[in-house]
Amino acid sequence: MKLTAEQIQAIKSWALVCYPEEMCGIITEGVFKTLPNSAENPKEAFRIDEKLLLPFLGKIDAIVHSHCHNPKKPTALDVRTPSSADVQGQISSGVPWLIVGVDGSMVTPAITIPREPSASYLERPFIWFINDCYTLVQDYYQFELGIALTDHKIDKDYKTLRNYDNLFERYIKEYGFKETDSIEGLKNGDLLLLNNGVATCNHLGIYHNGEVLHQDEMSVSQPFVAFIGRINKVLKYVG
């Protein structure tokens, strides 16, 4: 969702005012309206009193909230990473949700859920459920092959995940793929189920013209030969 300069500034200002608690508000008729956070623990979650939304029914373009981060406590995940509660809340609301990150002095640009597909495959910063290895696969299949793949099953919060093994293996057949152990005869769009670091079967790469397109900290395309020792399985789409 593209925001105006005025909306961006209003969201940033409110996020900083509310920090270290999560801020919330709505965009209605082109204007960002601030609303109080009535969650029991506003430092960890947000809640908007439904009574406050009644005057805006049918006129809410987006719901906005912040995720807060203490800069003295490093985190491996982007602070804007949607929680499973965020995703389910957005689905229930029927309108887009915007999430910004705030550390008390800076506010990072808003991400949108549901995410917005993009045909720009390179230099995408890693954010679970927004720019991760599976959403890169989704976008490639949509724009290059005209195939709409099933969305993520977002039933866990990755900031609490401790075992990253086999994140995708159980979904291979369900999502329309068959597996093979052979790397012979690879075609553009074939997926590589990769071992990443000490974890197994937890990363996806896309074979394309002798290279592998995949999501690292930034999405990149690298020579196929660099992945030979990391390939666990080859996945071919069968529908």
C-alpha positions, 0 to 999 in steps of 0.5 A: 500500500503506497502512503503519502508523505503526510501519512508517513510522517503522521504514522512515524510521529505517533509511533515515537509518541507511543514507544515503548508501547505499540501504537495503533490507528487507521487510515480513513479517507486518506488521513491517518487517525490515531487511536488508543491501544487498549491491549492488556500489555500494550508493549507486546500487542495492540487492540483497538476498542471496536466502539471507536471504529464504529464511526468509520465502518466502511471507510477504513482503508487500513489498520496501522500498528507498530512493533517495538524494539529495544536497540540494546537487545539485538534481534535476528528478525526484522522487528516488523515481522508479522506475528500469527496473530497479526496475520489472523487479525488482518484476515478477520478485519478484511482490510490491509494492515500496516506494520512499522518498526520503532526503536525509540528514535527511528521508525522503519517503513511500513510493511503491508499484510497481505503482502504485495507480490513483486516481480523484482526478485533481487535485493529484497530484504529478508522479512518472514512472510513478506520477503522470505524464500517461499514468498520469492518462490511464489512471486517467481511462479506467479510472474514467470510461470503464471502459477498461483501457489498456496500462501504460507501456513502461518501458524507459528511465530518465528521469533519463538522458533528454536528448531528450523529443520524441515520447515518445508518438507511436510508441505511438498505434496500439498503445495503441488510439488513432487520430489526427486534426488536427481539434479539432472535435467533441471529446468527453470522454475525447479526448486531446490530444497536446501540445507542452510547452515546447521539446519536441514531442509529449511531453505528453498532456491529456484533454478534459473538459467544455471543459477539459483535465485534465493532469499538470503539477508538480501535476495540474490542469484548465485551460480548453481555449482555453489549449491551442490553440497547443500541440495537435499532434494529437487522439487518439480511442480506438478499441480 
